[in-house]
């Protein structure tokens, strides 16, 4: 992989960069709509009412870097704000998007973008494979948007699992890919200079999934850190799609190296954070990993470890840490203690639990 590769799409695709960049001003970021913080509950059989969900501009990270997110309280999977965050860089060179939200709200996502720019949407990068971040890929690809992602993400999309595998729209598959190089962690795979910004697509080690990318906006001093971090619910490593709890610790260490003292870190879900928040998150993961390993090494079963209430010290400071989120986290840590199978074509075949 060539580091800091410049993808040149031609003069017609990306206009010349302005001579003066819009630097990050002190008043940014500006939060317009904060994510929800309630302990949401839903009746059995609840289905997300997609027709009621709105996509709104929720944060301004700079004069031309905005964040979109969905309604609160309606999406059972993400009650704090429906779907994953979308970031939009806009200006005379066109639009660069980070992620696309759920398929069911594709037209609403575009409508929200059109409230602040009518520029062509030229570039899109997917931070990971989950449908709340890639669901509307095909919708935007059909408008001429070029999709970038880690090669593992592309392989995950080409070999989806589950009953919806046959319904995959080929237009949603990233056309431009790159790989994580363990010899050069943190090195950008792709760099764009547009709209007064320098934007780095930085492939990550397997953490939330096996095909994660973080996106750094240098002038705004912002990094979109996707879903390896979350402060609504406990950590989620999608191990079947290449994720790793230890990889989340490694990812936190890498982001600390990439970020400066004033860098704003933008998770896919929950509130905006800084380095101190990341340190606390890392410490919590390391603590739980040690506690789970100790119990498993004593011969305790997963069921015994789950009832040990290991997350009790963190319940007061973890919003949305319900039983499902807690058990998913502890189960992933438990399964990772003996080691994980290798990633093949972006995925792992997890062994039966004993």
C-alpha positions in Angstrom: 0.0 0.0 0.0 1.4 3.4 -0.9 1.0 5.8 2.0 -0.6 9.2 1.6 -1.9 8.2 -1.9 -3.5 11.0 -3.8 -6.5 9.7 -5.7 -6.8 12.0 -8.7 -10.3 11.9 -10.2 -9.5 14.5 -12.8 -10.1 18.2 -13.1 -13.8 17.7 -13.8 -14.2 15.7 -10.6 -12.3 17.8 -8.1 -11.7 21.5 -8.6 -8.6 23.3 -7.5 -8.2 23.8 -3.8 -8.7 27.4 -2.6 -5.5 29.2 -1.7 -6.7 29.9 1.8 -8.1 27.2 4.0 -11.0 27.7 6.4 -9.1 27.1 9.7 -10.8 25.7 12.8 -12.2 28.6 14.8 -12.5 28.6 18.6 -16.2 28.5 18.6 -16.3 25.0 17.0 -17.6 22.4 17.4 -21.1 23.7 17.7 -23.7 21.2 18.9 -27.2 22.1 17.5 -29.0 18.9 18.7 -27.4 16.8 21.4 -28.0 13.0 21.3 -30.5 11.5 23.7 -29.4 10.2 27.1 -32.5 8.5 28.4 -32.7 4.8 29.3 -35.1 4.0 26.4 -37.4 0.9 26.6 -39.5 -0.6 23.9 -42.3 -3.1 23.9 -41.8 -6.6 22.6 -42.0 -6.8 18.8 -41.3 -3.1 18.4 -40.4 -2.1 14.8 -38.5 1.1 13.9 -41.0 3.5 12.3 -38.8 4.7 9.5 -41.4 7.1 8.2 -41.2 9.1 11.5 -37.4 9.3 11.6 -35.9 12.6 10.5 -32.3 13.3 9.5 -31.0 16.6 10.8 -27.8 18.7 11.0 -26.7 18.1 14.6 -23.2 19.6 14.8 -21.0 22.1 13.0 -17.4 21.1 13.2 -16.2 24.0 11.1 -17.8 26.5 8.7 -18.0 23.8 6.0 -17.9 20.5 7.9 -21.3 19.4 9.2 -22.7 16.3 11.0 -26.0 14.7 10.3 -27.8 12.3 12.6 -31.3 10.9 13.2 -34.2 11.3 15.5 -34.0 10.2 19.2 -36.1 7.5 20.8 -37.4 5.8 17.7 -34.6 3.5 16.5 -34.4 0.5 18.9 -30.8 -0.2 17.8 -29.7 3.3 18.3 -32.2 5.1 20.5 -29.8 8.1 21.3 -30.1 9.1 17.7 -31.2 6.9 14.8 -28.5 5.4 12.6 -24.8 6.3 12.5 -23.4 9.8 12.1 -22.8 11.2 8.6 -20.1 13.8 8.1 -20.3 16.2 5.2 -17.5 18.4 3.9 -18.8 20.9 1.3 -17.6 23.9 -0.7 -16.6 24.9 -4.3 -14.9 21.5 -4.9 -18.0 19.5 -4.3 -19.1 17.3 -1.4 -17.2 14.6 0.5 -19.3 12.3 2.7 -18.4 10.0 5.5 -20.9 7.2 5.7 -24.5 7.2 4.4 -26.9 6.3 7.2 -29.6 3.6 6.9 -31.1 2.7 3.5 -34.6 3.6 4.7 -33.7 7.3 5.2 -31.6 7.8 2.1 -33.8 10.5 0.6 -34.0 12.3 4.0 -30.2 12.2 4.3 -29.9 13.9 0.9 -32.6 16.4 1.8 -30.7 17.4 4.9 -27.5 17.9 2.8 -29.4 20.1 0.4 -30.3 22.4 3.2 -26.8 23.8 3.2 -25.2 22.8 -0.2 -26.3 22.1 -3.7 -22.8 20.8 -4.7 -22.3 17.5 -6.4 -21.6 14.6 -4.0 -18.3 13.4 -5.4 -16.7 11.3 -2.8 -17.8 8.9 0.0 -15.8 6.8 2.5 -17.4 4.1 4.6 -15.9 3.7 8.1 -17.2 0.2 8.6 -19.7 -2.3 7.1 -22.8 -2.0 9.3 -25.9 -1.0 7.6 -26.5 2.2 9.7 -23.3 3.5 8.0 -23.5 1.9 4.6 -27.2 1.3 4.0 -27.7 4.2 1.6 -24.5 3.6 -0.4 -26.3 2.5 -3.6 -28.6 5.6 -3.4 -25.6 7.9 -3.5 -23.5 5.8 -5.9 -26.2 6.1 -8.5 -25.7 9.9 -8.4 -22.1 9.5 -9.4 -20.5 9.3 -6.0 -17.3 7.3 -5.8 -17.2 5.0 -2.7 -13.9 4.3 -0.8 -13.4 1.8 1.9 -11.0 -0.8 3.4 -10.7 -3.9 1.2 -11.9 -6.0 4.1 -15.1 -4.0 4.2 -15.6 -4.6 0.5 -15.1 -8.3 1.0 -17.6 -8.3 3.9 -20.2 -6.7 1.6 -19.5 -9.2 -1.2 -20.0 -12.1 1.2 -22.8 -11.0 3.5 -24.3 -13.4 6.0 -27.9 -14.0 6.9 -31.2 -14.1 5.1 -30.7 -10.7 3.4 -27.5 -11.7 1.6 -29.2 -12.1 -1.7 -30.7 -8.6 -1.6 -27.4 -6.8 -1.7 -27.4 -4.0 -4.3 -24.1 -4.2 -6.3 -24.1 -0.4 -6.5 -23.4 -0.3 -2.8 -20.0 -2.0 -3.1 -17.0 0.4 -2.7 -15.2 0.9 -6.0 -11.9 2.2 -4.5 -10.2 0.2 -1.8 -7.1 0.2 0.4 -5.6 -2.0 3.1 -4.4 -1.6 6.7 -0.7 -2.0 6.9 0.4 -3.2 10.4 3.9 -2.0 9.7 2.6 1.6 9.3 -0.4 2.1 11.7 -1.9 5.5 11.4 -0.6 6.2 7.9 -3.2 7.6 5.6 -4.1 5.4 2.7 -5.8 8.2 0.9 -5.5 12.0 1.2 -7.7 14.6 -0.5 -7.2 18.3 -0.5 -10.5 20.0 -1.2 -12.7 22.8 0.1 -9.8 24.2 2.2 -9.4 20.9 4.0 -6.9 18.1 4.1 -8.8 14.9 4.6 -7.1 11.6 5.5 -8.7 8.2 5.2 -6.8 6.1 7.8 -7.3 2.4 7.8 -7.5 0.8 11.2 -6.5 -2.5 12.7 -9.4 -4.9 13.3 -11.3 -3.2 16.2 -15.1 -2.6 15.8 -14.9 -4.7 12.6 -12.1 -6.0 10.4 -12.5 -3.2 7.8 -12.6 0.0 9.9 -11.4 3.5 8.7 -11.1 6.7 10.7 -11.3 10.0 8.9 -9.1 13.0 9.9 -9.9 16.6 8.9 -6.6 18.3 9.6 -7.7 22.0 9.4 -10.8 21.5 11.5 -8.8 19.4 13.9 -11.5 16.7 13.9 -11.2 12.9 13.6 -14.3 10.7 12.9 -13.5 7.6 15.0 -16.5 5.6 14.0 -17.8 2.8 16.3 -14.8 1.4 18.0 -15.6 4.0 20.7 -19.1 4.5 22.0 -20.5 6.3 25.1 -24.1 5.1 24.7 -23.9 1.5 25.6 -20.8 -0.7 26.2 -18.2 -1.5 23.6 -19.2 -3.6 20.6 -16.6 -5.7 18.8 -18.3 -7.5 15.8 -16.0 -10.5 15.9 -17.6 -12.4 13.1 -17.0 -9.4 10.9 -13.3 -9.2 12.0 -13.7 -7.1 15.2 -11.6 -7.4 18.3 -11.8 -6.2 21.9 -8.0 -6.0 22.1 -8.2 -4.2 18.7 -10.3 -1.5 20.4 -7.6 -0.9 22.9 -5.0 -0.7 20.1 -7.3 1.7 18.2 -7.6 3.9 21.3 -3.8 4.1 21.5 -3.5 4.9 17.9 -6.1 7.7 18.0 -4.2 9.2 21.0 -1.1 9.4 18.8 -3.0 10.9 15.9 -4.9 13.5 17.9 -3.7 16.8 19.3 -4.6 18.4 22.6 -7.6 20.2 21.1 -8.8 17.6 18.6 -12.5 16.8 18.6 -13.2 13.1 18.3 -16.5 12.2 16.6 -17.9 8.7 17.4 -20.5 7.1 15.2 -22.9 7.2 18.2 -23.2 9.2 21.4 -21.7 12.5 22.2 -18.5 14.2 20.9 -15.4 13.5 23.0 -11.8 14.4 23.5 -8.7 12.5 24.5 -9.6 12.3 28.2 -12.8 10.5 27.4 -10.9 8.0 25.2 -8.5 7.3 28.1 -11.3 6.5 30.4 -12.9 4.2 27.8 -9.6 2.4 27.2 -9.1 1.9 31.0 -12.6 0.4 31.3 -12.0 -2.1 28.5 -8.6 -3.1 30.0 -10.1 -3.6 33.4 -13.0 -5.7 32.1 -10.7 -7.8 30.0 -8.6 -8.6 33.0 -11.6 -9.5 35.2 -13.2 -11.7 32.6 -9.9 -13.5 31.9 -9.4 -14.2 35.6 -12.8 -15.8 35.9 -12.5 -17.8 32.7 -9.0 -19.0 33.7 -10.7 -20.3 36.9 -13.0 -22.4 34.8 -16.1 -20.3 35.0 -18.7 -20.5 32.2 -20.0 -17.6 30.2 -23.2 -17.8 32.2 -21.3 -17.5 35.5 -19.3 -14.6 34.2 -22.4 -12.7 33.0 -24.1 -12.9 36.4 -20.9 -11.6 38.1 -21.9 -8.0 37.2 -18.4 -7.0 36.2 -19.6 -3.7 34.7 -21.2 -2.5 38.0 -18.4 0.1 38.6 -19.2 1.7 35.2 -23.0 1.7 35.3 -23.3 5.2 36.7 -21.2 6.7 33.9 -22.4 4.5 30.9 -25.5 5.8 29.3 -27.6 3.2 27.5 -25.8 0.4 29.2 -28.7 -2.0 29.3 -28.6 -5.7 29.8 -28.3 -6.5 26.1 -25.4 -4.1 25.6 -23.7 -5.4 28.8 -24.0 -9.0 27.9 -22.8 -8.5 24.3 -19.7 -6.8 25.6 -18.9 -9.4 28.3 -19.6 -12.2 25.8 -17.2 -10.8 23.3 -14.4 -10.4 25.9 -15.1 -14.0 27.1 -14.8 -15.3 23.6 -11.6 -13.5 22.9 -9.7 -14.8 26.0 -8.4 -17.9 24.2 -7.6 -16.0 21.0 -9.6 -15.3 17.9 -9.6 -17.1 14.5 -7.9 -15.3 11.6 -9.7 -12.9 9.4 -10.5 -14.4 5.9 -12.1 -12.2 3.3 -13.0 -9.7 6.0 -14.7 -12.2 8.3 -14.0 -14.7 11.0 -15.6 -18.1 11.6 -16.0 -18.2 15.3 -15.6 -21.6 17.0 -18.5 -23.1 19.0 -18.4 -21.9 22.6 -17.5 -24.6 25.2 
